[in-house]
């Protein structure tokens, strides 16, 4: 398999097979990112397909093939955020079909991850995108800012606000799930531990 640089050059020249190899390379990370932003597998798949279509159409305009990953990441994030906005504008009517709740295995790490996942579900798509890029993709803030197309200072302030909102949501989740008789000190410790290192 050719490296990304060669594949981008070939795809930019119109080689569909080279672009399909890029699709295979980018799909795992891009899907996880879209899923974190949209929270629903089908929505994430649709957004990712739209992102690849946009990338194929806009690829001739990519001047530096070395910038492919950052360029495509920005397309994937914007596509997922757009899909999230469209989805929130729709009126969702529940049909009464529910998946059974996951079986708890007693793992503290899994419980924390579930709490973070629930709390993330209450944030808007922009906050989820920011947190997914910073903690899920482990990007530095300048790369997060580039992926979102915003200045670095804006990314810093938005991250601070998003973490504050996430912390509040974690407190709400923890209050709902706190068993009777447990000490508030334990609850505060779990919130601080879970919110200090979001696992997305």
BELPE-V281882 format. One line per field, one symbol per residue. phi: phi as a letter, one per 20 degrees, with the letter a starting at -180 (. if undefined). Layout:
phi->???
//
This chain:
phi->.ffggfffffffeoffffffffgffeggfffffffffemcgffffffffffffffffeggeffdffegffffgffffffffffffffffeeedfenecffffefdneffffffffffffffeeeffffffffffdfelefgffffffemcfgfffffffgffffffffffffffffefffneffffffffffffefcfdd
//
